[in-house]
Amino acid sequence: MARFVTVAAGQLGPIARTATRTEVVARLMALMREANGCGCDLIVYPELALTTFFPRWYFEDQAEIDSFFEREMPAAETQALFDLARELGIGFCLGYAELTVEAGIVRRYNTSILVDQSGTITLKYRKVHLPGHAEHEPWRKFQHLEKRYFEPGSGFDVASAFGGVMGMAICNDRRWSETYRVMGLQGVEMVMIGYNTPVHNPPAPEHDDLSLFHNHLVMQAGAYQNGTFVVGVAKAGLEEGVDHIGGSCIIGPSGEIIARCATKGDEIALARCDLDLCNSYKRTTFNFDVHRQPQTYGLIVERKGVTTMADGAAVKRE
Ligand code: ING
């Protein structure tokens, strides 16, 4: 017996700083119609898919920063996407900047939602691993101020939807094996990950040529080591002077790339994913209950950074 989810990676090309929400939503709707025409049940959009990747700039004016955030989801400009999804009977995963008030305190998150075929938000995730830096660093060709503009989320949940166990992560999360394992321990069968990844990484330019390799490496490893599908979706291309990798792809629980985009613009790649293909990995090689030895893994949770033993005393590495 098979449990098919036909999924589209809904890659976006650049979004200009001046682009309106309505203009961007029109692009998202065009991709949704195309995916629906190909028989898709679900389309996955990138991280921060409603605006340009604004953490590349240092802003002092909080009102300007907040212009990139959504206070409601759906709101007037995004309602059309929810309406189309319900009309077509297709679900979607959307990344956006979330501004919310919790116990009277304004909170700002790098957020992703999973919306089912009835147009209902069935899962919300807030990015845990915020890369970059919190202070203006003028030496960089461009900033990466996610640590300044967002707070980290609280963890990785899963939801039952589309006939399986679905999970989400966002961009830098995909580089950390803990991301996949926490969801793997909840039986995840498809992890949806939007990303905005510049080709150039100012602190380590020697990594630039490997940016596409690293992108696939981490998602393929996460898929195989947890017996899950992974859908990685880029905001790609030259956006406000910064070139972002493409490499959007759909990866099976074997770790193989089964579909990928060919351009750095608005494009869908799609695959007919049989979630039952996860079973042979989850029941044998990665049968966690049979093979894992968590009593030996304590440092993974207890220790944040590296400490090494030198001269008999634990020396904290700077
Ligand atoms: N972007 C990048 C990412 O993790 C980055 C930041 C680039 C980190 C290259 C390390 C190396 O893909 C986001 N938005 O997290």
py3Dmol code that shows the C-alpha trace and the ligand (Angstrom):
import py3Dmol

protein = """\
ATOM      1  CA  MET A   1       0.000   0.000   0.000  1.00  0.00           C
ATOM      2  CA  ALA A   2       1.300   3.451  -0.800  1.00  0.00           C
ATOM      3  CA  ARG A   3       0.664   6.846   0.750  1.00  0.00           C
ATOM      4  CA  PHE A   4       1.366   9.329  -2.039  1.00  0.00           C
ATOM      5  CA  VAL A   5       1.880  13.056  -1.478  1.00  0.00           C
ATOM      6  CA  THR A   6       2.653  14.863  -4.723  1.00  0.00           C
ATOM      7  CA  VAL A   7       4.717  17.837  -3.612  1.00  0.00           C
ATOM      8  CA  ALA A   8       6.095  20.872  -5.451  1.00  0.00           C
ATOM      9  CA  ALA A   9       9.161  22.840  -4.467  1.00  0.00           C
ATOM     10  CA  GLY A  10       7.945  26.380  -5.219  1.00  0.00           C
ATOM     11  CA  GLN A  11      11.219  28.200  -5.762  1.00  0.00           C
ATOM     12  CA  LEU A  12      11.211  32.005  -6.009  1.00  0.00           C
ATOM     13  CA  GLY A  13      13.648  34.206  -7.851  1.00  0.00           C
ATOM     14  CA  PRO A  14      14.641  37.569  -6.353  1.00  0.00           C
ATOM     15  CA  ILE A  15      12.124  39.798  -4.550  1.00  0.00           C
ATOM     16  CA  ALA A  16      12.924  43.500  -4.878  1.00  0.00           C
ATOM     17  CA  ARG A  17      12.860  45.686  -1.793  1.00  0.00           C
ATOM     18  CA  THR A  18      10.094  47.726  -3.457  1.00  0.00           C
ATOM     19  CA  ALA A  19       7.923  44.718  -4.322  1.00  0.00           C
ATOM     20  CA  THR A  20       4.479  44.889  -2.728  1.00  0.00           C
ATOM     21  CA  ARG A  21       2.932  41.950  -0.877  1.00  0.00           C
ATOM     22  CA  THR A  22       0.283  41.842  -3.618  1.00  0.00           C
ATOM     23  CA  GLU A  23       2.912  41.493  -6.351  1.00  0.00           C
ATOM     24  CA  VAL A  24       4.656  38.704  -4.487  1.00  0.00           C
ATOM     25  CA  VAL A  25       1.405  36.901  -3.650  1.00  0.00           C
ATOM     26  CA  ALA A  26       0.575  36.969  -7.380  1.00  0.00           C
ATOM     27  CA  ARG A  27       3.863  35.102  -8.056  1.00  0.00           C
ATOM     28  CA  LEU A  28       3.076  32.583  -5.313  1.00  0.00           C
ATOM     29  CA  MET A  29      -0.410  32.046  -6.774  1.00  0.00           C
ATOM     30  CA  ALA A  30       1.029  31.467 -10.271  1.00  0.00           C
ATOM     31  CA  LEU A  31       3.307  28.752  -8.891  1.00  0.00           C
ATOM     32  CA  MET A  32       0.368  27.266  -6.958  1.00  0.00           C
ATOM     33  CA  ARG A  33      -1.769  27.095 -10.119  1.00  0.00           C
ATOM     34  CA  GLU A  34       1.089  25.445 -12.019  1.00  0.00           C
ATOM     35  CA  ALA A  35       1.616  22.909  -9.222  1.00  0.00           C
ATOM     36  CA  ASN A  36      -2.114  22.198  -9.086  1.00  0.00           C
ATOM     37  CA  GLY A  37      -2.125  21.678 -12.858  1.00  0.00           C
ATOM     38  CA  CYS A  38       0.532  19.015 -12.348  1.00  0.00           C
ATOM     39  CA  GLY A  39      -1.573  17.218  -9.734  1.00  0.00           C
ATOM     40  CA  CYS A  40       0.254  18.461  -6.631  1.00  0.00           C
ATOM     41  CA  ASP A  41      -1.305  18.123  -3.173  1.00  0.00           C
ATOM     42  CA  LEU A  42       1.149  20.556  -1.569  1.00  0.00           C
ATOM     43  CA  ILE A  43       3.552  23.343  -2.555  1.00  0.00           C
ATOM     44  CA  VAL A  44       6.487  24.482  -0.401  1.00  0.00           C
ATOM     45  CA  TYR A  45       7.621  28.115  -0.642  1.00  0.00           C
ATOM     46  CA  PRO A  46      10.930  29.647   0.591  1.00  0.00           C
ATOM     47  CA  GLU A  47      11.837  31.294   3.886  1.00  0.00           C
ATOM     48  CA  LEU A  48      10.632  34.927   4.217  1.00  0.00           C
ATOM     49  CA  ALA A  49       8.754  34.459   0.943  1.00  0.00           C
ATOM     50  CA  LEU A  50       6.718  37.688   1.108  1.00  0.00           C
ATOM     51  CA  THR A  51       9.566  40.207   1.069  1.00  0.00           C
ATOM     52  CA  THR A  52      13.143  40.728   0.084  1.00  0.00           C
ATOM     53  CA  PHE A  53      15.659  39.199   2.516  1.00  0.00           C
ATOM     54  CA  PHE A  54      15.845  42.343   4.665  1.00  0.00           C
ATOM     55  CA  PRO A  55      18.382  41.040   7.272  1.00  0.00           C
ATOM     56  CA  ARG A  56      21.043  41.874   4.640  1.00  0.00           C
ATOM     57  CA  TRP A  57      20.711  45.509   5.758  1.00  0.00           C
ATOM     58  CA  TYR A  58      21.339  47.371   9.031  1.00  0.00           C
ATOM     59  CA  PHE A  59      18.301  49.464   9.978  1.00  0.00           C
ATOM     60  CA  GLU A  60      18.031  51.819  12.952  1.00  0.00           C
ATOM     61  CA  ASP A  61      14.367  52.687  12.465  1.00  0.00           C
ATOM     62  CA  GLN A  62      12.186  49.968  14.029  1.00  0.00           C
ATOM     63  CA  ALA A  63       9.189  51.101  11.938  1.00  0.00           C
ATOM     64  CA  GLU A  64      11.179  50.400   8.767  1.00  0.00           C
ATOM     65  CA  ILE A  65      12.179  46.967  10.080  1.00  0.00           C
ATOM     66  CA  ASP A  66       8.589  46.219  11.052  1.00  0.00           C
ATOM     67  CA  SER A  67       7.391  47.052   7.525  1.00  0.00           C
ATOM     68  CA  PHE A  68       8.822  43.667   6.511  1.00  0.00           C
ATOM     69  CA  PHE A  69       6.737  41.798   9.154  1.00  0.00           C
ATOM     70  CA  GLU A  70       3.201  40.359   9.083  1.00  0.00           C
ATOM     71  CA  ARG A  71       0.946  41.124  12.061  1.00  0.00           C
ATOM     72  CA  GLU A  72      -1.796  38.787  10.890  1.00  0.00           C
ATOM     73  CA  MET A  73      -1.759  35.621   8.765  1.00  0.00           C
ATOM     74  CA  PRO A  74      -3.699  35.694   6.551  1.00  0.00           C
ATOM     75  CA  ALA A  75      -3.956  39.444   6.185  1.00  0.00           C
ATOM     76  CA  ALA A  76      -5.654  41.403   3.399  1.00  0.00           C
ATOM     77  CA  GLU A  77      -2.826  40.895   0.881  1.00  0.00           C
ATOM     78  CA  THR A  78      -2.218  37.234   1.726  1.00  0.00           C
ATOM     79  CA  GLN A  79      -5.887  36.170   1.960  1.00  0.00           C
ATOM     80  CA  ALA A  80      -5.943  35.567  -1.823  1.00  0.00           C
ATOM     81  CA  LEU A  81      -3.328  32.813  -1.473  1.00  0.00           C
ATOM     82  CA  PHE A  82      -5.397  31.048   1.209  1.00  0.00           C
ATOM     83  CA  ASP A  83      -8.536  31.421  -0.903  1.00  0.00           C
ATOM     84  CA  LEU A  84      -6.850  29.943  -3.982  1.00  0.00           C
ATOM     85  CA  ALA A  85      -5.460  27.044  -1.934  1.00  0.00           C
ATOM     86  CA  ARG A  86      -8.916  26.192  -0.644  1.00  0.00           C
ATOM     87  CA  GLU A  87     -10.443  26.575  -4.126  1.00  0.00           C
ATOM     88  CA  LEU A  88      -7.850  24.249  -5.674  1.00  0.00           C
ATOM     89  CA  GLY A  89      -7.680  21.887  -2.699  1.00  0.00           C
ATOM     90  CA  ILE A  90      -3.904  22.258  -2.414  1.00  0.00           C
ATOM     91  CA  GLY A  91      -1.893  22.797   0.762  1.00  0.00           C
ATOM     92  CA  PHE A  92       1.124  25.052   1.155  1.00  0.00           C
ATOM     93  CA  CYS A  93       4.096  25.827   3.382  1.00  0.00           C
ATOM     94  CA  LEU A  94       4.957  29.550   3.615  1.00  0.00           C
ATOM     95  CA  GLY A  95       7.806  31.384   5.277  1.00  0.00           C
ATOM     96  CA  TYR A  96       7.323  34.941   6.526  1.00  0.00           C
ATOM     97  CA  ALA A  97       8.446  37.434   9.185  1.00  0.00           C
ATOM     98  CA  GLU A  98       5.964  37.251  12.088  1.00  0.00           C
ATOM     99  CA  LEU A  99       5.291  40.122  14.505  1.00  0.00           C
ATOM    100  CA  THR A 100       3.108  39.088  17.407  1.00  0.00           C
ATOM    101  CA  VAL A 101       2.295  40.320  20.920  1.00  0.00           C
ATOM    102  CA  GLU A 102       2.690  37.776  23.739  1.00  0.00           C
ATOM    103  CA  ALA A 103       1.636  38.862  27.243  1.00  0.00           C
ATOM    104  CA  GLY A 104       1.943  42.464  26.178  1.00  0.00           C
ATOM    105  CA  ILE A 105       5.432  42.049  24.738  1.00  0.00           C
ATOM    106  CA  VAL A 106       6.131  42.414  20.999  1.00  0.00           C
ATOM    107  CA  ARG A 107       7.877  39.327  19.620  1.00  0.00           C
ATOM    108  CA  ARG A 108       9.436  38.993  16.177  1.00  0.00           C
ATOM    109  CA  TYR A 109      10.071  35.556  14.632  1.00  0.00           C
ATOM    110  CA  ASN A 110      11.293  34.069  11.366  1.00  0.00           C
ATOM    111  CA  THR A 111       8.239  31.874  10.894  1.00  0.00           C
ATOM    112  CA  SER A 112       6.881  29.130   8.647  1.00  0.00           C
ATOM    113  CA  ILE A 113       3.326  27.775   8.504  1.00  0.00           C
ATOM    114  CA  LEU A 114       1.832  24.629   7.021  1.00  0.00           C
ATOM    115  CA  VAL A 115      -1.668  25.151   5.597  1.00  0.00           C
ATOM    116  CA  ASP A 116      -3.780  22.100   4.699  1.00  0.00           C
ATOM    117  CA  GLN A 117      -6.071  21.646   1.681  1.00  0.00           C
ATOM    118  CA  SER A 118      -8.970  23.306   3.506  1.00  0.00           C
ATOM    119  CA  GLY A 119      -6.902  26.478   3.970  1.00  0.00           C
ATOM    120  CA  THR A 120      -6.413  25.862   7.700  1.00  0.00           C
ATOM    121  CA  ILE A 121      -3.056  26.550   9.397  1.00  0.00           C
ATOM    122  CA  THR A 122      -2.184  23.112  10.781  1.00  0.00           C
ATOM    123  CA  LEU A 123       1.368  23.783  12.052  1.00  0.00           C
ATOM    124  CA  LYS A 124       3.468  26.864  12.864  1.00  0.00           C
ATOM    125  CA  TYR A 125       7.249  26.836  13.300  1.00  0.00           C
ATOM    126  CA  ARG A 126       9.608  29.613  14.404  1.00  0.00           C
ATOM    127  CA  LYS A 127      13.248  29.419  13.315  1.00  0.00           C
ATOM    128  CA  VAL A 128      15.521  28.107  16.081  1.00  0.00           C
ATOM    129  CA  HIS A 129      19.005  28.516  14.559  1.00  0.00           C
ATOM    130  CA  LEU A 130      19.375  32.217  13.757  1.00  0.00           C
ATOM    131  CA  PRO A 131      22.669  32.681  11.891  1.00  0.00           C
ATOM    132  CA  GLY A 132      24.730  35.818  11.387  1.00  0.00           C
ATOM    133  CA  HIS A 133      25.268  38.548  13.991  1.00  0.00           C
ATOM    134  CA  ALA A 134      23.358  41.027  16.174  1.00  0.00           C
ATOM    135  CA  GLU A 135      25.398  44.225  15.691  1.00  0.00           C
ATOM    136  CA  HIS A 136      26.175  46.217  12.557  1.00  0.00           C
ATOM    137  CA  GLU A 137      29.371  44.877  10.994  1.00  0.00           C
ATOM    138  CA  PRO A 138      30.296  47.360   8.238  1.00  0.00           C
ATOM    139  CA  TRP A 139      33.275  45.261   7.105  1.00  0.00           C
ATOM    140  CA  ARG A 140      30.846  42.822   5.435  1.00  0.00           C
ATOM    141  CA  LYS A 141      29.780  43.266   1.798  1.00  0.00           C
ATOM    142  CA  PHE A 142      26.277  42.731   3.207  1.00  0.00           C
ATOM    143  CA  GLN A 143      24.898  42.174   6.691  1.00  0.00           C
ATOM    144  CA  HIS A 144      23.215  39.064   8.072  1.00  0.00           C
ATOM    145  CA  LEU A 145      21.297  40.479  11.021  1.00  0.00           C
ATOM    146  CA  GLU A 146      18.852  37.667  11.839  1.00  0.00           C
ATOM    147  CA  LYS A 147      20.166  37.615  15.436  1.00  0.00           C
ATOM    148  CA  ARG A 148      19.175  41.293  15.662  1.00  0.00           C
ATOM    149  CA  TYR A 149      15.759  41.222  14.019  1.00  0.00           C
ATOM    150  CA  PHE A 150      14.356  37.877  15.264  1.00  0.00           C
ATOM    151  CA  GLU A 151      14.034  35.864  18.459  1.00  0.00           C
ATOM    152  CA  PRO A 152      14.632  32.109  18.306  1.00  0.00           C
ATOM    153  CA  GLY A 153      11.662  29.761  18.323  1.00  0.00           C
ATOM    154  CA  SER A 154      10.988  27.151  20.995  1.00  0.00           C
ATOM    155  CA  GLY A 155      11.482  23.862  19.117  1.00  0.00           C
ATOM    156  CA  PHE A 156      10.540  21.412  16.392  1.00  0.00           C
ATOM    157  CA  ASP A 157       7.009  20.003  16.359  1.00  0.00           C
ATOM    158  CA  VAL A 158       5.313  17.790  13.778  1.00  0.00           C
ATOM    159  CA  ALA A 159       1.717  17.540  12.573  1.00  0.00           C
ATOM    160  CA  SER A 160      -0.403  14.827  10.985  1.00  0.00           C
ATOM    161  CA  ALA A 161      -1.399  16.134   7.574  1.00  0.00           C
ATOM    162  CA  PHE A 162      -1.478  15.026   3.926  1.00  0.00           C
ATOM    163  CA  GLY A 163      -1.676  11.409   5.119  1.00  0.00           C
ATOM    164  CA  GLY A 164       1.612  11.485   7.008  1.00  0.00           C
ATOM    165  CA  VAL A 165       3.772  13.117   9.672  1.00  0.00           C
ATOM    166  CA  MET A 166       4.909  16.556   8.489  1.00  0.00           C
ATOM    167  CA  GLY A 167       7.551  18.879   9.917  1.00  0.00           C
ATOM    168  CA  MET A 168       9.227  22.187   9.109  1.00  0.00           C
ATOM    169  CA  ALA A 169      12.578  23.869   9.545  1.00  0.00           C
ATOM    170  CA  ILE A 170      13.983  27.138   8.167  1.00  0.00           C
ATOM    171  CA  CYS A 171      17.223  27.764   6.305  1.00  0.00           C
ATOM    172  CA  ASN A 172      20.153  27.601   8.766  1.00  0.00           C
ATOM    173  CA  ASP A 173      18.255  24.952  10.771  1.00  0.00           C
ATOM    174  CA  ARG A 174      18.999  22.524   7.906  1.00  0.00           C
ATOM    175  CA  ARG A 175      22.736  22.639   8.716  1.00  0.00           C
ATOM    176  CA  TRP A 176      22.248  21.248  12.234  1.00  0.00           C
ATOM    177  CA  SER A 177      21.704  17.501  12.594  1.00  0.00           C
ATOM    178  CA  GLU A 178      19.682  18.064  15.793  1.00  0.00           C
ATOM    179  CA  THR A 179      16.964  19.699  13.700  1.00  0.00           C
ATOM    180  CA  TYR A 180      16.162  16.497  11.824  1.00  0.00           C
ATOM    181  CA  ARG A 181      16.705  14.121  14.752  1.00  0.00           C
ATOM    182  CA  VAL A 182      14.254  15.910  17.059  1.00  0.00           C
ATOM    183  CA  MET A 183      11.602  15.532  14.349  1.00  0.00           C
ATOM    184  CA  GLY A 184      12.845  12.039  13.462  1.00  0.00           C
ATOM    185  CA  LEU A 185      12.153  11.025  17.061  1.00  0.00           C
ATOM    186  CA  GLN A 186       8.559  12.149  16.448  1.00  0.00           C
ATOM    187  CA  GLY A 187       8.294   9.981  13.325  1.00  0.00           C
ATOM    188  CA  VAL A 188       8.545  12.748  10.733  1.00  0.00           C
ATOM    189  CA  GLU A 189       8.118  11.632   7.107  1.00  0.00           C
ATOM    190  CA  MET A 190       8.516  14.953   5.262  1.00  0.00           C
ATOM    191  CA  VAL A 191      10.522  17.990   6.412  1.00  0.00           C
ATOM    192  CA  MET A 192       9.846  21.241   4.505  1.00  0.00           C
ATOM    193  CA  ILE A 193      12.686  23.781   4.565  1.00  0.00           C
ATOM    194  CA  GLY A 194      12.675  27.180   2.862  1.00  0.00           C
ATOM    195  CA  TYR A 195      15.954  29.078   2.614  1.00  0.00           C
ATOM    196  CA  ASN A 196      17.686  32.311   1.549  1.00  0.00           C
ATOM    197  CA  THR A 197      21.364  31.416   1.198  1.00  0.00           C
ATOM    198  CA  PRO A 198      23.866  33.922  -0.213  1.00  0.00           C
ATOM    199  CA  VAL A 199      26.596  32.343  -2.337  1.00  0.00           C
ATOM    200  CA  HIS A 200      29.152  34.453  -0.429  1.00  0.00           C
ATOM    201  CA  ASN A 201      29.623  33.973   3.309  1.00  0.00           C
ATOM    202  CA  PRO A 202      31.695  36.968   4.524  1.00  0.00           C
ATOM    203  CA  PRO A 203      33.306  35.209   7.524  1.00  0.00           C
ATOM    204  CA  ALA A 204      34.451  32.295   5.340  1.00  0.00           C
ATOM    205  CA  PRO A 205      34.754  33.205   1.638  1.00  0.00           C
ATOM    206  CA  GLU A 206      36.711  29.999   1.071  1.00  0.00           C
ATOM    207  CA  HIS A 207      33.429  28.138   1.524  1.00  0.00           C
ATOM    208  CA  ASP A 208      31.652  30.028  -1.278  1.00  0.00           C
ATOM    209  CA  ASP A 209      32.472  27.514  -4.023  1.00  0.00           C
ATOM    210  CA  LEU A 210      30.977  24.759  -1.854  1.00  0.00           C
ATOM    211  CA  SER A 211      27.695  26.530  -1.035  1.00  0.00           C
ATOM    212  CA  LEU A 212      25.555  24.351  -3.317  1.00  0.00           C
ATOM    213  CA  PHE A 213      27.385  21.181  -2.217  1.00  0.00           C
ATOM    214  CA  HIS A 214      26.838  22.037   1.468  1.00  0.00           C
ATOM    215  CA  ASN A 215      23.190  22.830   0.766  1.00  0.00           C
ATOM    216  CA  HIS A 216      22.504  19.346  -0.615  1.00  0.00           C
ATOM    217  CA  LEU A 217      24.911  17.553   1.760  1.00  0.00           C
ATOM    218  CA  VAL A 218      23.084  18.576   4.922  1.00  0.00           C
ATOM    219  CA  MET A 219      19.580  17.940   3.603  1.00  0.00           C
ATOM    220  CA  GLN A 220      20.476  14.583   2.061  1.00  0.00           C
ATOM    221  CA  ALA A 221      22.129  13.506   5.314  1.00  0.00           C
ATOM    222  CA  GLY A 222      19.150  14.676   7.362  1.00  0.00           C
ATOM    223  CA  ALA A 223      16.771  12.757   5.102  1.00  0.00           C
ATOM    224  CA  TYR A 224      18.695   9.474   5.156  1.00  0.00           C
ATOM    225  CA  GLN A 225      19.628   9.525   8.871  1.00  0.00           C
ATOM    226  CA  ASN A 226      15.989   9.981   9.852  1.00  0.00           C
ATOM    227  CA  GLY A 227      14.218   8.047   7.090  1.00  0.00           C
ATOM    228  CA  THR A 228      12.309  11.101   5.918  1.00  0.00           C
ATOM    229  CA  PHE A 229      11.635  13.088   2.764  1.00  0.00           C
ATOM    230  CA  VAL A 230      13.127  16.592   2.743  1.00  0.00           C
ATOM    231  CA  VAL A 231      11.882  19.425   0.504  1.00  0.00           C
ATOM    232  CA  GLY A 232      14.381  22.290   0.288  1.00  0.00           C
ATOM    233  CA  VAL A 233      13.172  25.482  -1.438  1.00  0.00           C
ATOM    234  CA  ALA A 234      15.295  28.527  -2.305  1.00  0.00           C
ATOM    235  CA  LYS A 235      14.668  32.191  -2.701  1.00  0.00           C
ATOM    236  CA  ALA A 236      17.315  32.276  -5.462  1.00  0.00           C
ATOM    237  CA  GLY A 237      19.188  34.642  -7.738  1.00  0.00           C
ATOM    238  CA  LEU A 238      20.578  38.150  -7.575  1.00  0.00           C
ATOM    239  CA  GLU A 239      18.405  39.944  -5.003  1.00  0.00           C
ATOM    240  CA  GLU A 240      19.260  43.595  -4.229  1.00  0.00           C
ATOM    241  CA  GLY A 241      22.863  43.001  -5.285  1.00  0.00           C
ATOM    242  CA  VAL A 242      23.381  39.757  -3.355  1.00  0.00           C
ATOM    243  CA  ASP A 243      23.527  36.452  -5.261  1.00  0.00           C
ATOM    244  CA  HIS A 244      21.640  33.603  -3.578  1.00  0.00           C
ATOM    245  CA  ILE A 245      22.041  29.900  -4.361  1.00  0.00           C
ATOM    246  CA  GLY A 246      19.255  27.937  -5.975  1.00  0.00           C
ATOM    247  CA  GLY A 247      19.460  24.179  -5.585  1.00  0.00           C
ATOM    248  CA  SER A 248      15.799  23.677  -4.634  1.00  0.00           C
ATOM    249  CA  CYS A 249      15.170  19.960  -4.447  1.00  0.00           C
ATOM    250  CA  ILE A 250      13.082  17.080  -3.175  1.00  0.00           C
ATOM    251  CA  ILE A 251      14.999  14.334  -1.391  1.00  0.00           C
ATOM    252  CA  GLY A 252      13.751  10.835  -0.575  1.00  0.00           C
ATOM    253  CA  PRO A 253      14.393   8.866   2.651  1.00  0.00           C
ATOM    254  CA  SER A 254      17.239   7.084   0.816  1.00  0.00           C
ATOM    255  CA  GLY A 255      19.015  10.442   0.735  1.00  0.00           C
ATOM    256  CA  GLU A 256      18.749  10.623  -3.063  1.00  0.00           C
ATOM    257  CA  ILE A 257      17.672  13.825  -4.796  1.00  0.00           C
ATOM    258  CA  ILE A 258      14.524  12.809  -6.706  1.00  0.00           C
ATOM    259  CA  ALA A 259      13.670  16.224  -8.206  1.00  0.00           C
ATOM    260  CA  ARG A 260      15.347  19.602  -8.449  1.00  0.00           C
ATOM    261  CA  CYS A 261      14.912  23.017  -9.997  1.00  0.00           C
ATOM    262  CA  ALA A 262      17.043  23.927 -13.013  1.00  0.00           C
ATOM    263  CA  THR A 263      16.944  27.732 -12.811  1.00  0.00           C
ATOM    264  CA  LYS A 264      17.355  30.469 -10.208  1.00  0.00           C
ATOM    265  CA  GLY A 265      13.947  32.010 -10.900  1.00  0.00           C
ATOM    266  CA  ASP A 266      10.305  31.251 -10.097  1.00  0.00           C
ATOM    267  CA  GLU A 267      10.068  27.530 -10.857  1.00  0.00           C
ATOM    268  CA  ILE A 268       8.459  24.378  -9.495  1.00  0.00           C
ATOM    269  CA  ALA A 269      10.125  21.002  -9.209  1.00  0.00           C
ATOM    270  CA  LEU A 270       7.793  18.179  -8.254  1.00  0.00           C
ATOM    271  CA  ALA A 271       7.799  14.588  -7.107  1.00  0.00           C
ATOM    272  CA  ARG A 272       5.194  11.939  -6.306  1.00  0.00           C
ATOM    273  CA  CYS A 273       6.370  10.956  -2.812  1.00  0.00           C
ATOM    274  CA  ASP A 274       5.263   7.608  -1.388  1.00  0.00           C
ATOM    275  CA  LEU A 275       5.581   8.221   2.369  1.00  0.00           C
ATOM    276  CA  ASP A 276       5.668   4.450   2.903  1.00  0.00           C
ATOM    277  CA  LEU A 277       9.192   4.484   1.442  1.00  0.00           C
ATOM    278  CA  CYS A 278      10.273   5.894   4.814  1.00  0.00           C
ATOM    279  CA  ASN A 279       9.334   2.646   6.543  1.00  0.00           C
ATOM    280  CA  SER A 280      12.252   0.475   5.389  1.00  0.00           C
ATOM    281  CA  TYR A 281      14.738   2.988   6.860  1.00  0.00           C
ATOM    282  CA  LYS A 282      12.785   3.653  10.064  1.00  0.00           C
ATOM    283  CA  ARG A 283      12.331  -0.075  10.708  1.00  0.00           C
ATOM    284  CA  THR A 284      15.902  -1.244   9.972  1.00  0.00           C
ATOM    285  CA  THR A 285      19.027   0.916   9.780  1.00  0.00           C
ATOM    286  CA  PHE A 286      17.424   3.854  11.659  1.00  0.00           C
ATOM    287  CA  ASN A 287      15.170   1.957  14.002  1.00  0.00           C
ATOM    288  CA  PHE A 288      15.918   4.420  16.815  1.00  0.00           C
ATOM    289  CA  ASP A 289      14.375   2.321  19.576  1.00  0.00           C
ATOM    290  CA  VAL A 290      16.510  -0.701  18.685  1.00  0.00           C
ATOM    291  CA  HIS A 291      19.841   0.976  17.913  1.00  0.00           C
ATOM    292  CA  ARG A 292      20.231   4.345  19.653  1.00  0.00           C
ATOM    293  CA  GLN A 293      22.244   4.690  22.881  1.00  0.00           C
ATOM    294  CA  PRO A 294      21.027   8.011  24.341  1.00  0.00           C
ATOM    295  CA  GLN A 295      22.787   7.377  27.647  1.00  0.00           C
ATOM    296  CA  THR A 296      26.041   8.134  25.768  1.00  0.00           C
ATOM    297  CA  TYR A 297      24.779  11.301  24.042  1.00  0.00           C
ATOM    298  CA  GLY A 298      24.481  13.569  27.113  1.00  0.00           C
ATOM    299  CA  LEU A 299      26.908  16.232  25.886  1.00  0.00           C
ATOM    300  CA  ILE A 300      24.659  16.982  22.925  1.00  0.00           C
ATOM    301  CA  VAL A 301      22.070  18.521  25.253  1.00  0.00           C
ATOM    302  CA  GLU A 302      24.209  19.510  28.260  1.00  0.00           C
ATOM    303  CA  ARG A 303      26.938  21.431  26.413  1.00  0.00           C
ATOM    304  CA  LYS A 304      26.403  24.448  24.096  1.00  0.00           C
ATOM    305  CA  GLY A 305      29.944  25.114  22.899  1.00  0.00           C
ATOM    306  CA  VAL A 306      33.182  23.160  22.705  1.00  0.00           C
ATOM    307  CA  THR A 307      35.287  22.631  25.810  1.00  0.00           C
ATOM    308  CA  THR A 308      38.443  20.535  25.622  1.00  0.00           C
ATOM    309  CA  MET A 309      40.536  18.867  28.283  1.00  0.00           C
ATOM    310  CA  ALA A 310      44.023  20.456  28.385  1.00  0.00           C
ATOM    311  CA  ASP A 311      46.470  20.115  31.276  1.00  0.00           C
ATOM    312  CA  GLY A 312      43.783  18.258  33.134  1.00  0.00           C
ATOM    313  CA  ALA A 313      41.483  21.282  33.264  1.00  0.00           C
ATOM    314  CA  ALA A 314      38.543  21.950  30.967  1.00  0.00           C
ATOM    315  CA  VAL A 315      39.639  24.873  28.768  1.00  0.00           C
ATOM    316  CA  LYS A 316      36.803  26.865  27.181  1.00  0.00           C
ATOM    317  CA  ARG A 317      37.709  27.523  23.520  1.00  0.00           C
ATOM    318  CA  GLU A 318      37.050  31.112  22.389  1.00  0.00           C
TER     319      GLU A 318
END
"""
ligand_1 = """\
15
ING
N 20.969 31.850 5.495
C 22.174 31.123 5.435
C 22.023 29.623 5.654
O 22.245 29.082 6.722
C 24.507 30.976 6.071
C 23.205 31.704 6.350
C 25.052 30.947 4.793
C 25.156 30.322 7.097
C 26.251 30.250 4.546
C 26.368 29.640 6.871
C 26.891 29.598 5.595
O 21.734 28.990 4.648
C 19.948 31.814 6.389
N 18.903 32.636 6.153
O 19.985 31.102 7.378
"""
view = py3Dmol.view(width=600, height=400)
view.addModel(protein, "pdb")
view.setStyle({"model": 0}, {"cartoon": {"style": "trace"}})
view.addModel(ligand_1, "xyz")
view.setStyle({"model": 1}, {"stick": {}})
view.zoomTo()
view.show()
